């Protein structure tokens, strides 16, 4: 059992590293001159929703809230213990970074772009903290966790819908000639794919989280259960 | 195998007639059992109406070039058939069963809000009357059950049928949302000690998920039909492309409701099957956790796949691709359930009672409907067969072969509990076989008709090869179904008079509703067995072999959540979806749509000041609540009054802005912006007014000395008032601040 969990933690960590390898260096290098909005949207989804969750899942789980002790970490610990705040940090990051002005500025300015990536990672970590964080006492009870993820999913969906139906040209994009010729991947299509990525697969990530929570919930011992082997359980 | 129950439970049947008798006691009742029965009887009545409409359709289509019905009459009848069957038959039947059995299965005395429950029920006959009143007011609606725009707009549909359709659906929607709020509060707060959410009977679990689907999806329908009503009554153009509106937006809004609606009609039937199959297989359900979790997955996915109803609209290949993928995913949790049910039957000692036979037929027919559903998820196939009889066959396999067969199974299973008498198995078998033969004759051949190219909603067809044959087969099948319904009615009628007495637990079932008499007394239970697992009556009869061997004795639990808070919060969740839809519509018409754009300049500064008043009123209310808690009643009254005044100032501000706009010629139908603006801010204003009325009532009661310390009423109205303010922050940002960016 223990070994299994250790293996799965390693797998989560490796998965996070591989996805980080895909998400961070590739698009800027590959698309330096050929910026595509939808590829960036995929990058954002990985950075904010997938990689932080995998990293948190790869951490060893413990009960005490260890961040309490260190003076420097106190404000961070204060935030992480408040799911309402982390929820707003997570969904807020999604919404703010996809305001056309900010999103386009990040494309033009590499430093801003790096800041964007880093902030998505950090805020994504804050978002997932009450769900899969390493300190079990700071995790939300499963049913509240489901509400937390479901409402965040709705926020994400609404943003995805808005981007999907937005007038073409809202987001900066130059079109990749190869894609354009072979697939008619024009810039309005590019923008729509970006919106749809956030709308549909983005939602699926939250749904996976919810199903994971349910699995964890059903795996927990029922309140009011005796550990196996106690006298009462035999009677 | 027999569970030994304490003597008080083994006694009489039928002795527990309610003290009150006569028809008025039914009209005035707030008893969940009577309300449940009234739901089912009303649904049965409309089932007869919708069934006759179906037979009329089939008579018209029995032979080619038929003139039995005129084209316009045919349109009205298929529209009424669809609307009736969905909103007046399937939903009320399922809600009726939920009303009757959810409180019993969780060991509660009634629903959380019995009077709200009665109101929800009376919305049903009211809505049904409104819908059918259209027939004498110039003609029934004739645009299909999903009323595709712009066919529904006045230029194309000038009778009042669609207006009645809208009003009926609004009324029915209010009833459904109210019931769902009630069910959520009941299930979350009134469970018997020991019945944790993880031990809920699956029927209850599915109804919980369904209730969430209803409160979150009906607002989308309400927003859409209100916009349609504004179009029709105030000459606006939300869905009228000729005037710049968007017919596609109607489809998005409608199917954002319409797809979850499919699961609203399917999940409770899944729940019924999940109760019937284990009991008659003598095995606990296989993989309880998977059935429960897959239901959640279905519920969540159902909100993200509606565009698969729109593959033929022309959303673009990219959108089609995404929604084809997400739609296919739904097959996974649904398939999981099929395996759960078959694995429950596997190796069980199956008793093929009529209930179990219907459940088995459900499994087979639902798989057929599910498989044809997956074919629709592939966009290219959808383009070929959408709006053909293949589609008609598909959704009848899901809704009739699935949901209605589940209902029949539940009826044979639970009729003894409701009436105290068993339904006749002999007549039951006749009903079952006629129904299976008739159903499959009617609808299986429609797959072929669709693939041969027969479109749905045509009033007649030429004499093409095989069309005549299959249509005749289909019509004969429909009449066999009609006969089978008559058999069912006779079975119910004769069994009520002289059926075998049922006793408390005729099927040796395990859930709590069987621990009381049949029918149950007014307050449901004299005594509850200890609940230490998912099958309390099994545990009671087999103490040596309990399901959860390590379960501790039941401790009286503390309620973590209070039912009023749950009720108000779920209602507000529903309201927020409504406002999200209106805000999205506003954004669509002013920013996103190619024809959008706003030439009207709004005064953000002036409205900003009124906005501050509204926000301040939230603070004053919060303060008032604190003071009440401390028992300072005088100050409480003053701060409450301040809240009312601030809210009223906001409304005056709104009124002045409206007056100014009217003065400059901006009225509700002068442009798409104006329509969207007045709809959004108008509905918010309406909510503020409702809040103000509630606050005034609170103030009056407070002055009369009603509230000593904190009270649930003050808290509930406070939540509502804060919600209205939060909505305004969103509206203000989108309408007034966004153009400044």
Interface residues (C-beta under 8 A of the other chain):
Chain A: X101 X143 X146 X150 X153 X154 X157 X158 X161 X162 X164 X165 X166 X167 X189 X192 X193 X196 X199 X200 X201 X203 X204 X206 X207 X210 X211 X214 X215 X217 X218 X222 X223 X224 X225 X226 X227 X228 X230 X232 X233
Chain B: X194 X196 X197 X198 X199 X289 X292 X293 X296 X297 X300 X301 X303 X304 X316 X318 X319 X322 X323 X325 X326 X329 X548 X549 X550 X551 X552 X553 X554 X555 X580 X584 X587 X588 X591 X592 X594 X741
